[in-house]
Amino acid sequence: MAPHHKSNRAVEGDPDQGHSRGMPRRPDEDEIAERTARERREAGLPSGPADDPETAYQEERRQIDHEVNTGEMPAGKGDKTTRRGRSPFPPSHYES
């Protein structure tokens, strides 16, 4: 029995109509921005960068203060340990 071969057009479809060979030459920037904003909202992140650089700075500052207050980030208050005196690895939450 001879093998039956289909044409590429029959297997892959019409390359001029709906058949894709990867990313389009020019991706839809608006669609990408909309999708990114939607995914950021779903993840609980701000939907975009802060409009005002001062606002962005204040948000970062609040985050750093929070991490220092909870002990996640060392404060360095009065501690003049040099880089050689510190551990080469950050503290781990898994230590016993």
Buried (B, 14 or more C-beta within 10 A) or exposed (E): EEEEEEEEEEEEEEEEEEEEEEEEEEEEEEEEEEEEBEEEEEEEEEEEEEEEEEEEEEEEEEEEEEEBEEEEBEEEEEEEEEEEEEEEEEEEEEEE
